[in-house]
């Protein structure tokens, strides 16, 4: 079986006793911690048109082992209520499993470990069927899906058998929100789109949205990637950026998921905390990274192929040609050490090209942007920067 070693290494224990249906091709995983409106998410899945494959939905209700009593009580109630919901809503072709409450070790408790527990269970079930091509879908308990959600996911992976994963189109819900809250989430979505398109403009090949409720991965690729990380926040960003190193991640734009735009202080960063700071007047979402920073980065990326087996003298000459903010960052970051390591381990320009952006990846780009916006650039009006990007692209 394709995942035996992975499951053994991760000490995986079965969370669901029932055997998966032989035609199971998609498993949707939903972590749930003190979620009052998860029924809306399940109702939206229940209303989905179904493809001609079997679907499973795993709801993993979880909390930290040292969670407050009211959280544990709430989660126990959630499990019972959802199990009653499942009994009242039998449906051929889609099966709902309510797992938990699962207690997570307090050292690691958080979004990453909860998502990992659920996705590891999905891997175990696909492993029982020996279906490495099975699709694991990441969804959140505050997210509504459209009726064609499951059909479009199944069609995309069937039509793109070589893709290791895919992201999905998303748009946050704004019903019932006050004006400033709506303005904040729309600015944040505009920023996410600007950031992704700016990375593409600069020449970074793995630009994508990284939203926990809006991606899917093949079971075998999940195993090869080493599974989900245990980060308490940003686990989706780290997982998808690393997944991109092993294969193509597509985009499903024929359906849309609709996450909540709720305020939150559960995690240190992400949509909820950012909106909370916006509402408190602690963060200005109308300002963003200067487009000039991406334009400068593009000048460096446009020349990256000449870095293959470059001499020390030529590298120093290059640093004098490319924009100063980029060259200064390369010096501070000691990128030459990573470049030397890359050149030692690449026998051809092809392998060098494939691996260059494993070194200068999304994490390093973010590091560059944050560092140089303290030294050279300033955050500027988001609308104006989007206009500059549009002009540069078109």
Buried (B, 14 or more C-beta within 10 A) or exposed (E): BBBEEBBEEBEBEEBBEEEBBEEBBBBBBBBBBBBEEBBBBBEBBBEBEBBEBBBBBBBBBBBBEEBEEEBBEBBBEBBEEBBEBBEEEEEEBBBBBBBBBBBBEEEBBBBBBBBBBBBBBBBBBBBBBEBBBBBBBBBBBBBBBBEBBBBBBBBBBEEEEEBBBBBBBBBBBBEEBEEEBBBBBBBBBBBBEBBBBBBBBBBBEBBBBBBBBBBBBBBBBBBBBBBBBBBBBBBBBBBBBBBBBEBEBBEBEBBBBBBBBBBBEBBEEBBBBBBBBBBEEEBEBBBBBBBBBBBBBBBBBEEBEEBBEBEEEEBEEBBEEBBEBBBBBBEEBEBBEBBEEBEEEBEEEEEBBEEBBEEBBBEBBBBBBEBBBEEBBEBBEBEBBBEBBEEBEE
